[in-house]
C-alpha cells in the first residue's frame, strides 16, 4: 500500500522556522522524485518544492525561494521541508507526494503563521 505521512506542522510566529517531515512507504522511495505542495481554502494546490531521486537537484516556487529547503534521506524513506523566515502567507496545509505526481496524497500537516 502506497502511503506518505506528513508531520511537523504547527503554529509559529512570523519570522520563525519549522521543519516538516514526510515518511513514505509502499514504493521504492530512492527511485522517486519527491515534492511538497501546499493548499489554502478556496485555492488550488500549489507546488512548493521538488527534489530529484538521485543527485538531489532541487527546485522551488518563487514565493519560497531562499527561505525553504527541501532535502531527503533515502535510508529513512523521508523527505523534509525546512521553512525559515515564515510569513503569514505561508499559512496552508502542506502535502508531500512524488514528482512527477503518481496519484496519491497524504493527509497533510497544517502550518499556521500568525502573531
PEGIGI-V965980 format. One record per residue. N is the residue number from 1. RES is the residue in one letter. PHI is phi in radians with two decimals (none if undefined). Layout:
N:RES:PHI  N:RES:PHI
This chain:
1:X:none  2:X:-1.27  3:X:-2.68  4:X:-2.29  5:X:-2.22  6:X:-1.59  7:X:-2.72  8:X:1.84  9:X:-1.24  10:X:2.89  11:X:-1.73  12:X:-2.47  13:X:-1.36  14:X:-0.92  15:X:1.57  16:X:-1.44  17:X:-2.32  18:X:-2.54  19:X:-2.14  20:X:-1.63  21:X:-2.18  22:X:-2.48  23:X:-1.75  24:X:-1.89  25:X:-2.67  26:X:1.53  27:X:-2.64  28:X:-1.40  29:X:-1.00  30:X:-1.16  31:X:-1.69  32:X:-2.03  33:X:-1.14  34:X:-2.27  35:X:-2.64  36:X:-2.07  37:X:-2.10  38:X:-2.50  39:X:-2.58  40:X:-1.99  41:X:-0.97  42:X:1.45  43:X:-2.10  44:X:-1.27  45:X:-1.14  46:X:-1.93  47:X:-1.30  48:X:-1.77  49:X:-2.77  50:X:-2.32  51:X:-2.46  52:X:-1.29  53:X:-1.36  54:X:-2.01  55:X:-1.40  56:X:1.30  57:X:-1.16  58:X:-2.18  59:X:-2.48  60:X:-2.38  61:X:-1.14  62:X:-0.99  63:X:-1.18  64:X:-2.10  65:X:-1.03  66:X:1.54  67:X:-2.03  68:X:-1.89  69:X:-2.35  70:X:-1.70  71:X:-2.61  72:X:-2.53  73:X:-2.23  74:X:-1.15  75:X:-1.19  76:X:-1.90  77:X:0.91  78:X:-2.28  79:X:-2.06  80:X:-2.10  81:X:-2.36  82:X:-1.50  83:X:-2.08  84:X:-2.02  85:X:0.84  86:X:-1.16  87:X:-2.09  88:X:-0.95  89:X:-1.27  90:X:-1.44  91:X:-1.05  92:X:-3.10  93:X:-1.58  94:X:-1.83  95:X:-2.18  96:X:-1.97  97:X:-2.85  98:X:-1.34  99:X:-2.45  100:X:-1.10  101:X:-1.18  102:X:-1.94  103:X:1.87  104:X:-2.33  105:X:-2.25  106:X:-1.52  107:X:-1.44  108:X:1.45  109:X:-2.38  110:X:-1.42  111:X:-2.05  112:X:-2.14  113:X:-1.93  114:X:-2.78  115:X:-1.63
